[in-house]
Amino acid sequence: MAGEARDLKTDNRPVKVQIENVVKKFDGRNGEMIALNGVSLDIRENEFITVVGPSGCGKSTLLNIIAGLLPATSGRVLCNGHEVTGVGTERGVVFQQYALFPWLTVQKNVEFALNMRGIKGKQAQEEAMQYLEMVDLAKFANHYPKELSGGMKQRVAIARAYAADPEVLLMDEPFGALDAQTRTQLQTELLETWEKKQKTCFFITHDVDEAIVLGQRCIIMSARPGRIKDIVDIDIPYPRDQETKMSPRFMELKNHIWGEVYKEYLAVRK
């Protein structure tokens, strides 16, 4: 995959996740609120999808429905052809907040995911170290989360998510609270890991640059009630880095995506 941009219009990879006319309604103080209104999308195997849109457009709600953490009001989500009715080991989630166990060391946090797969003892220890090496944290294996920076904690969370060996990795603004330098570093590491491990990724972000650097397709969500407004093919070859942001095609894509998101932002303010 590195060094090439796939033609997604003719891509013959099998569909991994099917989102079929998903509607999500919540009961609020002012009556019923529609968060999602008829969202449909096919996500292919090993595809990296990024999702952008104004605050409150239902991005996280959609991710939580895919993860099985929330039920859809109507419509359905299928993974590997089976309807999602709850959480499952084939789907892993990384949130903006790290959700590490503070009483466990870095290595033990990663081992926890392996233990859930039935991998224990020396094998779990060895595999945990491999995942920590993958995110360049092996030398911090015996540290506790409180001893790590925000970026390091997020790398542990990513290592733990990969250790769970999900087929689909769902990421809800995982780098949103980090400084620009750490964010750039983790974007690069995530792409390198994705190319090695070949997971299907669904990545929510408010950062249009990040959406373009990471994704093969970018989903633009409309203002609430959330719908898919546009799907943009990111036809820039991998590997991508910071120099990619200087290319004319990057700027063209950025202007288009940001322009569409800004229109929806203005719609929210009316």
Order of alpha helices (4+ residues) and beta strands (2+ residues): beta-beta-beta-alpha-beta-beta-beta-alpha-alpha-alpha-beta-alpha-beta-alpha-beta-beta-alpha
